[in-house]
Amino acid sequence: MIDGIVFDKDGTLFDFRASWGRWARDFIAGLAVDAGHGRALADAIGYLPEERSFRPDSVVIAATAADIAAALLPHLPGRGQQELTAAIDTAAAGVTMEQAVPLVPLLSALKARGLRLGVATNDSEAPARAHLAANGLTGLFDFIAGYDSGYGPKPGPGMCRAFAQSQGLDPARVLMVGDSRHDLEAGRAAGMRPVAVLTGIATADDLAPLAEIVLPDIGALPDWIDAAAA
């Protein structure tokens, strides 16, 4: 029934608020010249410092490093987008990511079923690989792509299609698992079965219209796959 799973990274493998809240706090602090400037920068990317969370429309949730840089640039005269994007990637690579569930046992169990596993993230590939490596996960994935890997960002289907093609899989037998509408739209466009999780910012009501199922987190995948195959 299922031959492969391609995962989003942030908000899916890793808890979004805990992980990216740290990045936003520290990155803004390094850019801001005073408290008012810091508030303007936070507002520009939809970061809520008091809650260490994000607005549902935050550019950080599903966009790329270049998009985040573009949102910040009006408040950073004299900075260039390419330089700021590189600074975002460098800062992101050093963030300590909070696992949504214990990932090594879960992914190892999925691999033991014979499933091919991939990552398709709108993060840049270099920090994505740094996050996976820091958590001992790189060797558990058969495919890792970021928005800058040559397949385009989500909600475009390029990364999802590339995963299926690289592994010789029928997309109809692949799950695309993510926490945002962009993830689910990308999976649908690639002909995959979209599965939503609630370890990001979006709610079940946001995701349910695009998902085959909405799960609390990826730890629920094995039981759901078994039930769906029964």
N, CA, C and O of each residue as an XYZ file, in Angstrom:
920
protein
N       0.826     -1.215      0.000
C       0.000      0.000      0.000
C       0.860      1.265      0.000
O       0.587      2.197     -0.757
N       1.887      1.306      0.833
C       2.776      2.461      0.935
C       4.207      1.990      0.716
O       4.669      1.057      1.373
N       4.913      2.647     -0.222
C       6.296      2.288     -0.510
C       7.286      3.336     -0.025
O       8.473      3.044      0.118
N       6.814      4.552      0.230
C       7.730      5.610      0.642
C       7.004      6.730      1.363
O       5.788      6.886      1.253
N       7.780      7.501      2.100
C       7.257      8.668      2.814
C       8.248      9.800      2.622
O       9.442      9.635      2.872
N       7.754     10.954      2.178
C       8.575     12.149      2.125
C       8.043     13.120      3.179
O       6.856     13.447      3.205
N       8.941     13.567      4.035
C       8.586     14.419      5.164
C       9.009     15.867      4.911
O      10.075     16.128      4.355
N       8.167     16.784      5.322
C       8.623     18.142      5.568
C       9.558     18.086      6.777
O       9.550     17.102      7.516
N      10.360     19.127      6.984
C      11.290     19.118      8.122
C      10.729     19.904      9.314
O      10.441     19.328     10.363
N      10.579     21.208      9.147
C      10.235     22.078     10.276
C       8.737     22.056     10.538
O       7.935     22.374      9.660
N       8.371     21.680     11.750
C       6.973     21.518     12.103
C       6.484     20.096     11.895
O       5.345     19.770     12.232
N       7.347     19.244     11.336
C       6.988     17.850     11.062
C       7.965     16.913     11.756
O       7.585     16.188     12.675
N       9.218     16.922     11.322
C      10.248     16.180     12.058
C      10.594     16.904     13.367
O      10.853     16.276     14.393
N      10.590     18.233     13.301
C      10.965     19.052     14.455
C       9.815     19.980     14.834
O       9.123     20.521     13.972
N       9.626     20.152     16.140
C       8.580     21.052     16.641
C       8.893     22.473     16.185
O       9.991     22.979     16.413
N       7.928     23.107     15.544
C       8.210     24.395     14.916
C       8.447     25.502     15.930
O       9.444     26.219     15.846
N       7.539     25.645     16.885
C       7.660     26.759     17.830
C       8.959     26.684     18.621
O       9.684     27.673     18.730
N       9.250     25.515     19.169
C      10.432     25.372     20.017
C      11.712     25.593     19.224
O      12.648     26.218     19.722
N      11.763     25.093     18.010
C      12.985     25.161     17.219
C      13.194     26.539     16.597
O      14.240     27.160     16.791
N      12.204     27.013     15.854
C      12.376     28.258     15.124
C      12.124     29.485     15.970
O      12.538     30.585     15.606
N      11.444     29.310     17.104
C      11.347     30.425     18.044
C      12.723     30.841     18.543
O      12.992     32.030     18.713
N      13.598     29.861     18.778
C      14.968     30.164     19.202
C      15.706     30.935     18.116
O      16.376     31.931     18.391
N      15.574     30.461     16.879
C      16.254     31.138     15.776
C      15.786     32.584     15.654
O      16.610     33.495     15.573
N      14.474     32.804     15.640
C      13.936     34.153     15.455
C      14.392     35.083     16.573
O      14.796     36.216     16.309
N      14.333     34.621     17.809
C      14.752     35.442     18.953
C      16.203     35.878     18.798
O      16.517     37.062     18.925
N      17.078     34.929     18.525
C      18.510     35.228     18.484
C      18.888     36.003     17.228
O      19.732     36.897     17.288
N      18.282     35.677     16.096
C      18.630     36.361     14.856
C      18.186     37.818     14.903
O      18.932     38.710     14.498
N      16.983     38.058     15.392
C      16.492     39.438     15.499
C      17.339     40.231     16.479
O      17.645     41.398     16.234
N      17.718     39.610     17.581
C      18.564     40.302     18.560
C      19.884     40.736     17.937
O      20.412     41.794     18.281
N      20.419     39.937     17.031
C      21.672     40.280     16.383
C      21.553     41.372     15.342
O      22.546     42.011     14.996
N      20.336     41.597     14.833
C      20.115     42.621     13.814
C      19.641     43.948     14.381
O      19.937     45.005     13.825
N      18.917     43.899     15.471
C      18.217     45.080     15.978
C      19.178     46.094     16.608
O      20.109     45.730     17.327
N      18.928     47.364     16.318
C      19.736     48.427     16.920
C      19.143     48.907     18.238
O      19.843     49.502     19.058
N      17.864     48.653     18.443
C      17.211     48.996     19.702
C      15.916     48.192     19.798
O      15.577     47.431     18.892
N      15.198     48.373     20.911
C      14.003     47.558     21.150
C      12.929     47.810     20.100
O      12.270     46.872     19.650
N      12.748     49.064     19.708
C      11.736     49.368     18.700
C      12.056     48.741     17.360
O      11.165     48.246     16.669
N      13.325     48.759     16.992
C      13.746     48.126     15.743
C      13.515     46.615     15.811
O      13.092     45.996     14.835
N      13.798     46.036     16.974
C      13.566     44.610     17.142
C      12.104     44.248     16.977
O      11.778     43.221     16.382
N      11.219     45.087     17.503
C       9.781     44.814     17.361
C       9.361     44.888     15.890
O       8.548     44.088     15.428
N       9.927     45.860     15.159
C       9.590     45.991     13.737
C      10.079     44.778     12.950
O       9.372     44.284     12.071
N      11.272     44.300     13.255
C      11.796     43.117     12.572
C      10.954     41.892     12.887
O      10.644     41.096     12.001
N      10.587     41.746     14.155
C       9.751     40.604     14.546
C       8.416     40.642     13.816
O       7.943     39.622     13.314
N       7.810     41.833     13.761
C       6.513     41.963     13.096
C       6.631     41.646     11.612
O       5.714     41.070     11.026
N       7.765     42.022     10.993
C       7.943     41.804      9.561
C       7.930     40.327      9.200
O       7.522     39.965      8.097
N       8.371     39.473     10.114
C       8.386     38.029      9.812
C       7.327     37.263     10.618
O       7.317     36.032     10.622
N       6.446     37.988     11.291
C       5.350     37.328     12.002
C       5.765     36.595     13.251
O       5.114     35.630     13.651
N       6.859     37.045     13.885
C       7.315     36.423     15.125
C       6.677     37.122     16.315
O       6.581     38.349     16.338
N       6.234     36.338     17.315
C       5.589     36.862     18.521
C       6.524     36.622     19.700
O       6.469     35.557     20.315
N       7.388     37.595     20.033
C       8.425     37.361     21.046
C       7.883     36.935     22.410
O       8.464     36.068     23.063
N       6.782     37.534     22.839
C       6.257     37.200     24.164
C       5.822     35.753     24.258
O       5.920     35.136     25.318
N       5.341     35.212     23.149
C       4.855     33.830     23.120
C       5.905     32.852     22.578
O       5.712     31.637     22.614
N       7.024     33.403     22.074
C       8.020     32.579     21.381
C       7.356     31.701     20.327
O       7.643     30.511     20.193
N       6.454     32.342     19.586
C       5.696     31.637     18.560
C       5.572     32.542     17.349
O       6.285     33.540     17.243
N       4.679     32.205     16.440
C       4.554     32.913     15.175
C       3.083     33.110     14.834
O       2.230     32.309     15.215
N       2.803     34.188     14.113
C       1.467     34.356     13.565
C       1.216     33.285     12.504
O       2.158     32.795     11.882
N      -0.045     32.922     12.295
C      -0.333     31.905     11.266
C       0.123     32.311      9.873
O       0.359     31.450      9.025
N       0.251     33.625      9.623
C       0.672     34.082      8.298
C       2.171     34.362      8.229
O       2.634     34.972      7.265
N       2.933     33.936      9.222
C       4.365     34.218      9.254
C       5.077     33.666      8.033
O       4.833     32.531      7.624
N       5.961     34.471      7.452
C       6.758     34.036      6.315
C       7.718     32.914      6.706
O       8.175     32.168      5.840
N       8.030     32.786      7.992
C       8.975     31.764      8.442
C       8.378     30.359      8.313
O       9.119     29.388      8.163
N       7.065     30.243      8.369
C       6.429     28.936      8.474
C       6.676     28.068      7.243
O       7.054     26.904      7.374
N       6.472     28.609      6.077
C       6.530     27.759      4.884
C       7.330     28.360      3.739
O       7.440     27.745      2.679
N       7.896     29.561      3.934
C       8.636     30.209      2.858
C      10.113     29.842      2.944
O      10.510     28.996      3.745
N      10.909     30.482      2.117
C      12.329     30.169      2.009
C      13.167     31.229      2.715
O      12.659     32.276      3.118
N      14.458     30.941      2.855
C      15.360     31.927      3.464
C      15.367     33.220      2.659
O      15.435     34.306      3.235
N      15.298     33.117      1.346
C      15.262     34.314      0.506
C      13.992     35.119      0.756
O      14.032     36.350      0.747
N      12.872     34.446      0.977
C      11.614     35.140      1.276
C      11.693     35.852      2.626
O      11.215     36.977      2.769
N      12.300     35.187      3.615
C      12.462     35.811      4.933
C      13.349     37.043      4.819
O      13.062     38.082      5.414
N      14.420     36.922      4.058
C      15.307     38.073      3.847
C      14.553     39.229      3.198
O      14.721     40.382      3.596
N      13.726     38.927      2.203
C      12.963     39.974      1.524
C      12.012     40.679      2.485
O      11.800     41.887      2.371
N      11.434     39.934      3.436
C      10.530     40.549      4.416
C      11.272     41.459      5.379
O      10.717     42.453      5.846
N      12.526     41.127      5.681
C      13.318     41.917      6.626
C      13.987     43.129      5.991
O      14.222     44.127      6.672
N      14.296     43.063      4.709
C      15.110     44.087      4.054
C      14.571     45.511      4.190
O      15.371     46.428      4.377
N      13.242     45.750      4.106
C      12.770     47.132      4.264
C      13.162     47.764      5.597
O      13.167     48.988      5.727
N      13.483     46.949      6.570
C      13.847     47.452      7.899
C      15.360     47.422      8.131
O      15.834     47.703      9.232
N      16.114     47.075      7.075
C      17.566     46.941      7.207
C      18.257     47.666      6.050
O      18.856     47.027      5.185
N      18.176     48.987      6.035
C      18.802     49.733      4.936
C      20.299     49.446      4.856
O      21.001     49.369      5.864
N      20.754     49.293      3.626
C      22.166     49.017      3.414
C      22.515     47.546      3.322
O      23.628     47.200      2.926
N      21.588     46.676      3.679
C      21.835     45.238      3.567
C      21.322     44.742      2.217
O      20.333     45.259      1.699
N      21.985     43.751      1.655
C      21.556     43.156      0.397
C      20.857     41.830      0.635
O      21.124     41.155      1.629
N      19.956     41.448     -0.279
C      19.186     40.225     -0.077
C      20.062     38.981     -0.098
O      19.859     38.077      0.713
N      21.019     38.914     -0.996
C      21.868     37.726     -1.063
C      22.691     37.569      0.211
O      22.819     36.463      0.737
N      23.245     38.663      0.703
C      24.043     38.619      1.936
C      23.191     38.268      3.143
O      23.610     37.505      4.014
N      21.968     38.842      3.186
C      21.088     38.561      4.312
C      20.587     37.120      4.262
O      20.460     36.478      5.305
N      20.301     36.603      3.074
C      19.888     35.206      2.934
C      20.982     34.271      3.436
O      20.700     33.290      4.125
N      22.227     34.576      3.090
C      23.342     33.753      3.562
C      23.451     33.809      5.078
O      23.739     32.799      5.719
N      23.220     34.992      5.657
C      23.277     35.123      7.115
C      22.162     34.315      7.779
O      22.372     33.712      8.832
N      20.979     34.303      7.165
C      19.864     33.505      7.690
C      20.231     32.022      7.664
O      20.003     31.306      8.639
N      20.795     31.565      6.555
C      21.180     30.158      6.444
C      22.240     29.790      7.483
O      22.171     28.723      8.095
N      23.211     30.665      7.678
C      24.266     30.387      8.653
C      23.695     30.288     10.057
O      24.026     29.369     10.807
N      22.830     31.245     10.412
C      22.214     31.215     11.741
C      21.318     29.993     11.902
O      21.294     29.367     12.962
N      20.576     29.656     10.838
C      19.653     28.519     10.907
C      20.398     27.215     11.116
O      19.937     26.347     11.858
N      21.549     27.067     10.467
C      22.304     25.816     10.564
C      22.735     25.528     11.999
O      22.913     24.370     12.376
N      22.902     26.583     12.800
C      23.355     26.401     14.176
C      22.258     26.256     15.198
O      22.542     26.090     16.384
N      21.000     26.313     14.768
C      19.882     26.209     15.712
C      19.765     24.786     16.246
O      19.874     23.820     15.491
N      19.545     24.666     17.548
C      19.253     23.362     18.145
C      17.791     23.041     17.905
O      16.904     23.737     18.399
N      17.542     21.987     17.147
C      16.173     21.634     16.782
C      15.562     20.703     17.828
O      16.227     19.810     18.353
N      14.296     20.932     18.114
C      13.558     20.125     19.082
C      12.770     19.051     18.330
O      11.862     19.373     17.564
N      13.107     17.800     18.541
C      12.418     16.722     17.833
C      10.941     16.668     18.222
O      10.586     16.775     19.396
N      10.092     16.501     17.210
C       8.654     16.411     17.471
C       8.322     15.150     18.264
O       7.444     15.165     19.126
N       9.024     14.068     17.970
C       8.952     12.796     18.694
C      10.366     12.211     18.606
O      11.170     12.708     17.817
N      10.700     11.173     19.385
C      12.027     10.548     19.226
C      12.173      9.988     17.807
O      11.504      9.026     17.433
N      13.052     10.604     17.036
C      13.077     10.342     15.597
C      13.850      9.099     15.192
O      13.416      8.384     14.288
N      14.964      8.821     15.820
C      15.758      7.655     15.396
C      14.955      6.362     15.506
O      14.920      5.604     14.536
N      14.303      6.067     16.644
C      13.530      4.824     16.692
C      12.366      4.795     15.705
O      12.083      3.757     15.107
N      11.692      5.927     15.536
C      10.560      5.957     14.615
C      11.013      5.731     13.179
O      10.471      4.874     12.481
N      12.006      6.496     12.739
C      12.456      6.369     11.353
C      13.115      5.014     11.095
O      12.985      4.454     10.006
N      13.819      4.492     12.097
C      14.423      3.161     11.949
C      13.346      2.100     11.772
O      13.505      1.173     10.978
N      12.246      2.238     12.515
C      11.145      1.279     12.395
C      10.482      1.372     11.027
O      10.101      0.354     10.449
N      10.343      2.591     10.508
C       9.761      2.749      9.177
C      10.688      2.172      8.111
O      10.222      1.541      7.163
N      11.993      2.383      8.257
C      12.949      1.803      7.321
C      12.898      0.273      7.369
O      13.022     -0.396      6.343
N      12.715     -0.266      8.573
C      12.671     -1.719      8.730
C      11.476     -2.331      8.003
O      11.488     -3.525      7.703
N      10.459     -1.545      7.718
C       9.309     -2.015      6.948
C       9.621     -2.042      5.445
O       8.801     -2.503      4.651
N      10.781     -1.559      5.064
C      11.139     -1.494      3.660
C      10.748     -0.198      2.984
O      10.829     -0.095      1.760
N      10.323      0.802      3.756
C       9.911      2.075      3.182
C      11.118      2.927      2.826
O      12.122      2.926      3.538
N      11.014      3.650      1.724
C      12.003      4.652      1.350
C      11.581      5.969      1.987
O      10.400      6.316      1.976
N      12.541      6.702      2.543
C      12.238      7.921      3.286
C      12.968      9.112      2.680
O      14.125      9.005      2.275
N      12.274     10.255      2.623
C      12.882     11.469      2.097
C      12.494     12.685      2.898
O      11.563     12.644      3.702
N      13.214     13.772      2.675
C      12.924     15.074      3.266
C      12.800     16.085      2.132
O      13.665     16.161      1.258
N      11.726     16.854      2.152
C      11.516     17.945      1.198
C      11.143     19.182      2.008
O      10.027     19.284      2.517
N      12.074     20.115      2.123
C      11.881     21.269      2.996
C      12.075     22.573      2.239
O      12.868     22.641      1.301
N      11.349     23.607      2.649
C      11.569     24.935      2.100
C      12.720     25.643      2.791
O      13.025     26.787      2.458
N      13.364     24.987      3.747
C      14.635     25.464      4.260
C      15.682     25.257      3.162
O      15.456     24.486      2.229
N      16.809     25.930      3.265
C      17.910     25.673      2.349
C      18.507     24.303      2.656
O      18.416     23.821      3.785
N      19.117     23.679      1.653
C      19.602     22.313      1.843
C      20.719     22.226      2.885
O      20.751     21.278      3.669
N      21.630     23.196      2.906
C      22.769     23.104      3.825
C      22.341     23.105      5.289
O      22.754     22.210      6.027
N      21.523     24.074      5.753
C      21.072     23.985      7.144
C      20.185     22.772      7.406
O      20.201     22.224      8.508
N      19.412     22.346      6.409
C      18.593     21.144      6.596
C      19.475     19.939      6.884
O      19.196     19.159      7.794
N      20.535     19.794      6.108
C      21.454     18.675      6.338
C      22.154     18.817      7.687
O      22.407     17.818      8.361
N      22.466     20.044      8.082
C      23.094     20.255      9.391
C      22.161     19.821     10.513
O      22.598     19.188     11.474
N      20.875     20.157     10.397
C      19.915     19.768     11.432
C      19.757     18.256     11.505
O      19.720     17.688     12.596
N      19.664     17.605     10.359
C      19.516     16.149     10.342
C      20.755     15.474     10.906
O      20.652     14.519     11.677
N      21.929     15.969     10.523
C      23.173     15.374     11.014
C      23.313     15.544     12.515
O      23.753     14.624     13.205
N      22.943     16.715     13.031
C      23.072     16.972     14.462
C      22.180     16.053     15.290
O      22.439     15.827     16.472
N      21.130     15.525     14.665
C      20.216     14.625     15.361
C      20.419     13.166     14.969
O      19.589     12.318     15.297
N      21.514     12.863     14.269
C      21.830     11.488     13.900
C      20.870     10.874     12.902
O      20.604      9.673     12.954
N      20.340     11.693     11.982
C      19.271     11.228     11.103
C      19.668     11.068      9.644
O      18.944     10.430      8.879
N      20.788     11.626      9.246
C      21.110     11.691      7.819
C      21.047     10.325      7.156
O      20.464     10.186      6.081
N      21.639      9.314      7.784
C      21.696      7.993      7.183
C      20.360      7.275      7.096
O      20.260      6.231      6.451
N      19.331      7.821      7.737
C      18.008      7.197      7.686
C      17.188      7.672      6.496
O      16.116      7.133      6.220
N      17.688      8.678      5.794
C      16.947      9.222      4.652
C      17.628      8.853      3.342
O      18.853      8.882      3.225
N      16.801      8.506      2.358
C      17.278      8.145      1.030
C      17.367      9.356      0.111
O      17.955      9.281     -0.968
N      16.782     10.472      0.538
C      16.686     11.676     -0.307
C      16.517     12.871      0.610
O      15.705     12.835      1.535
N      17.278     13.934      0.365
C      17.166     15.168      1.151
C      17.247     16.332      0.179
O      18.215     16.451     -0.571
N      16.234     17.191      0.188
C      16.232     18.352     -0.701
C      15.710     19.571      0.035
O      14.804     19.477      0.863
N      16.304     20.728     -0.283
C      15.809     22.014      0.164
C      15.300     22.805     -1.026
O      15.350     22.339     -2.165
N      14.809     24.005     -0.752
C      14.237     24.797     -1.844
C      15.277     25.169     -2.892
O      14.941     25.464     -4.039
N      16.551     25.153     -2.485
C      17.624     25.551     -3.390
C      18.352     24.353     -4.006
O      19.447     24.512     -4.545
N      17.769     23.176     -3.935
C      18.422     21.968     -4.451
C      18.189     21.742     -5.944
O      18.729     20.802     -6.528
N      17.387     22.604     -6.553
C      17.169     22.503     -7.988
C      15.789     22.039     -8.403
O      15.507     21.919     -9.596
N      14.913     21.773     -7.422
C      13.580     21.263     -7.737
C      12.484     22.294     -7.466
O      11.311     22.031     -7.730
N      12.858     23.466     -6.942
C      11.881     24.502     -6.612
C      11.305     24.312     -5.225
O      11.420     23.233     -4.644
N      10.681     25.359     -4.686
C      10.077     25.285     -3.354
C       8.663     24.727     -3.395
O       8.038     24.679     -4.455
N       8.165     24.308     -2.250
C       6.747     23.986     -2.104
C       5.967     25.306     -2.032
O       6.501     26.284     -1.508
N       4.737     25.374     -2.533
C       3.833     24.271     -2.859
C       4.026     23.631     -4.226
O       3.229     22.779     -4.620
N       5.046     24.015     -4.946
C       5.344     23.297     -6.177
C       5.691     21.850     -5.885
O       6.194     21.546     -4.803
N       5.434     20.950     -6.821
C       5.621     19.519     -6.577
C       7.021     18.992     -6.855
O       7.257     17.790     -6.734
N       7.969     19.879     -7.230
C       9.257     19.416     -7.725
C      10.022     18.504     -6.785
O      10.505     17.451     -7.203
N      10.140     18.888     -5.523
C      10.899     18.060     -4.584
C      10.227     16.720     -4.356
O      10.901     15.695     -4.259
N       8.906     16.719     -4.270
C       8.173     15.464     -4.063
C       8.340     14.537     -5.261
O       8.583     13.340     -5.110
N       8.206     15.109     -6.446
C       8.388     14.297     -7.649
C       9.809     13.749     -7.732
O      10.015     12.595     -8.107
N      10.787     14.581     -7.380
C      12.183     14.140     -7.448
C      12.439     12.986     -6.486
O      13.187     12.062     -6.806
N      11.819     13.037     -5.304
C      11.961     11.923     -4.364
C      11.431     10.639     -4.981
O      12.123      9.621     -4.990
N      10.214     10.681     -5.495
C       9.615      9.478     -6.076
C      10.448      8.954     -7.238
O      10.686      7.751     -7.345
N      10.887      9.850     -8.101
C      11.668      9.431     -9.267
C      13.017      8.848     -8.854
O      13.463      7.849     -9.419
N      13.661      9.464     -7.879
C      14.985      8.990     -7.471
C      14.932      7.608     -6.834
O      15.909      6.861     -6.868
N      13.780      7.274     -6.250
C      13.633      5.980     -5.574
C      12.857      4.967     -6.405
O      12.641      3.838     -5.964
N      12.439      5.361     -7.603
C      11.685      4.463     -8.469
C      10.314      4.126     -7.924
O       9.855      2.991     -8.057
N       9.645      5.106     -7.306
C       8.356      4.867     -6.653
C       7.203      5.459     -7.443
O       7.345      6.500     -8.086
N       6.072      4.795     -7.391
C       4.820      5.336     -7.901
C       4.336      6.376     -6.895
O       4.106      6.019     -5.739
N       4.167      7.659     -7.277
C       3.734      8.675     -6.311
C       2.445      8.316     -5.584
O       2.251      8.728     -4.441
N       1.565      7.560     -6.222
C       0.305      7.181     -5.582
C       0.522      6.266     -4.387
O      -0.393      6.062     -3.589
N       1.728      5.713     -4.254
C       2.052      4.828     -3.138
C       3.046      5.491     -2.178
O       3.776      4.821     -1.447
N       3.050      6.834     -2.206
C       3.947      7.615     -1.350
C       3.122      8.581     -0.516
O       2.186      9.202     -1.020
N       3.474      8.709      0.773
C       2.872      9.712      1.646
C       3.723     10.966      1.623
O       4.950     10.892      1.675
N       3.061     12.135      1.545
C       3.734     13.404      1.806
C       3.213     13.883      3.153
O       2.022     14.163      3.293
N       4.099     13.983      4.154
C       3.704     14.308      5.520
C       4.213     15.697      5.866
O       5.412     15.962      5.782
N       3.302     16.584      6.255
C       3.705     17.942      6.573
C       2.743     18.643      7.500
O       1.667     18.137      7.816
N       3.158     19.824      7.928
C       2.378     20.589      8.914
C       1.767     21.843      8.326
O       1.128     22.602      9.054
N       1.939     22.095      7.020
C       1.404     23.317      6.421
C       0.624     22.992      5.154
O       0.758     21.911      4.581
N      -0.179     23.935      4.740
C      -0.926     23.764      3.494
C       0.018     23.641      2.296
O      -0.271     22.914      1.345
N       1.148     24.356      2.346
C       2.136     24.237      1.264
C       2.594     22.787      1.099
O       2.727     22.293     -0.021
N       2.834     22.108      2.229
C       3.282     20.715      2.172
C       2.232     19.836      1.502
O       2.537     19.043      0.611
N       0.999     19.995      1.947
C      -0.076     19.148      1.448
C      -0.383     19.442     -0.012
O      -0.670     18.532     -0.790
N      -0.320     20.721     -0.380
C      -0.545     21.090     -1.785
C       0.552     20.513     -2.678
O       0.279     20.055     -3.787
N       1.791     20.538     -2.189
C       2.886     19.956     -2.960
C       2.689     18.460     -3.154
O       2.882     17.941     -4.253
N       2.303     17.766     -2.086
C       2.064     16.335     -2.189
C       0.941     16.005     -3.151
O       1.060     15.089     -3.965
N      -0.144     16.747     -3.058
C      -1.268     16.510     -3.967
C      -0.853     16.740     -5.418
O      -1.186     15.950     -6.301
N      -0.124     17.830     -5.654
C       0.283     18.152     -7.022
C       1.212     17.087     -7.593
O       1.261     16.882     -8.806
N       1.948     16.409     -6.714
C       2.852     15.343     -7.161
C       2.149     13.999     -7.282
O       2.771     13.013     -7.676
N       0.859     13.944     -6.949
C       0.108     12.701     -7.034
C       0.275     11.808     -5.827
O      -0.008     10.612     -5.898
N       0.739     12.380     -4.694
C       0.968     11.600     -3.472
C      -0.225     11.691     -2.535
O      -1.162     12.456     -2.766
N      -0.174     10.902     -1.480
C      -1.219     10.902     -0.461
C      -0.792     11.859      0.661
O       0.191     11.585      1.349
N      -1.511     12.982      0.861
C      -1.091     13.982      1.827
C      -1.563     13.651      3.242
O      -2.737     13.356      3.465
N      -0.636     13.704      4.187
C      -0.918     13.448      5.604
C      -0.466     14.670      6.401
O       0.668     15.126      6.252
N      -1.344     15.195      7.240
C      -1.037     16.389      8.031
C      -0.698     16.019      9.466
O      -1.214     15.045     10.014
N       0.186     16.825     10.070
C       0.497     16.701     11.500
C       0.371     18.063     12.152
O       0.437     19.096     11.485
N       0.186     18.053     13.482
C      -0.118     19.280     14.218
C       1.038     19.747     15.098
O       0.818     20.279     16.186
N       2.269     19.548     14.627
C       3.437     20.002     15.380
C       4.012     21.287     14.777
O       5.150     21.663     15.055
N       3.209     21.946     13.952
C       3.561     23.254     13.418
C       2.632     24.310     13.981
O       2.197     24.216     15.129
N       2.327     25.315     13.175
C       1.464     26.419     13.588
C       0.023     26.217     13.139
O      -0.901     26.644     13.831
N      -0.184     25.572     11.990
C      -1.529     25.398     11.433
C      -2.373     24.483     12.311
O      -1.860     23.596     12.993
N      -3.669     24.719     12.276
C      -4.627     23.929     13.048
C      -5.192     22.796     12.197
O      -4.991     22.747     10.984
N      -5.899     21.894     12.860
C      -6.550     20.795     12.137
C      -7.550     21.333     11.126
O      -7.676     20.789     10.029
N      -8.266     22.401     11.485
C      -9.232     22.985     10.554
C      -8.535     23.551      9.318
O      -9.077     23.487      8.214
N      -7.346     24.101      9.498
C      -6.588     24.619      8.357
C      -6.194     23.509      7.387
O      -6.237     23.685      6.170
N      -5.810     22.361      7.951
C      -5.169     21.314      7.162
C      -6.122     20.238      6.658
O      -5.877     19.635      5.614
N      -7.201     19.993      7.384
C      -8.083     18.868      7.060
C      -8.604     18.878      5.620
O      -8.685     17.810      5.013
N      -8.964     20.042      5.039
C      -9.482     20.006      3.665
C      -8.490     19.479      2.631
O      -8.894     19.056      1.547
N      -7.193     19.500      2.955
C      -6.185     19.071      1.993
C      -5.567     17.725      2.337
O      -4.778     17.190      1.558
N      -5.916     17.169      3.496
C      -5.225     15.977      3.992
C      -6.119     14.744      3.966
O      -7.332     14.832      4.159
N      -5.498     13.596      3.724
C      -6.209     12.332      3.857
C      -6.509     12.050      5.319
O      -7.547     11.475      5.646
N      -5.595     12.455      6.202
C      -5.758     12.291      7.638
C      -4.956     13.382      8.330
O      -3.922     13.817      7.823
N      -5.433     13.824      9.488
C      -4.687     14.760     10.327
C      -4.281     14.011     11.592
O      -5.138     13.542     12.342
N      -2.971     13.899     11.828
C      -2.433     13.175     12.978
C      -1.834     14.169     13.973
O      -1.424     15.261     13.578
N      -1.779     13.810     15.248
C      -1.181     14.730     16.220
C       0.299     14.970     15.963
O       0.788     16.083     16.153
N       1.012     13.942     15.536
C       2.438     14.048     15.223
C       2.833     12.815     14.414
O       2.023     11.908     14.226
N       4.081     12.780     13.933
C       4.479     11.672     13.068
C       4.627     10.357     13.828
O       4.734      9.298     13.211
N       4.634     10.413     15.147
C       4.678      9.180     15.921
C       3.454      8.308     15.706
O       3.490      7.107     15.976
N       2.361      8.909     15.218
C       1.135      8.156     14.965
C       1.130      7.476     13.600
O       0.190      6.746     13.285
N       2.158      7.702     12.784
C       2.163      7.142     11.428
C       2.117      5.619     11.375
O       1.306      5.083     10.620
N       2.937      4.890     12.128
C       2.919      3.423     11.978
C       1.539      2.810     12.225
O       1.105      1.945     11.464
N       0.859      3.240     13.261
C      -0.455      2.675     13.554
C      -1.455      3.055     12.457
O      -2.294      2.240     12.073
N      -1.366      4.297     11.951
C      -2.287      4.706     10.896
C      -2.038      3.923      9.617
O      -2.982      3.504      8.947
N      -0.773      3.726      9.279
C      -0.448      2.951      8.075
C      -0.984      1.521      8.220
O      -1.536      0.969      7.269
N      -0.825      0.925      9.395
C      -1.330     -0.426      9.605
C      -2.847     -0.481      9.476
O      -3.399     -1.402      8.874
N      -3.519      0.529     10.058
C      -4.989      0.552     10.000
C      -5.472      0.780      8.565
O      -6.466      0.189      8.142
N      -4.774      1.630      7.825
C      -5.176      1.891      6.459
C      -4.989      0.687      5.557
O      -5.704      0.529      4.567
N      -4.028     -0.164      5.896
C      -3.751     -1.354      5.086
C      -4.647     -2.533      5.436
O      -4.733     -3.508      4.689
N      -5.315     -2.432      6.586
C      -6.124     -3.561      7.068
C      -7.383     -3.761      6.219
O      -8.172     -4.667      6.489
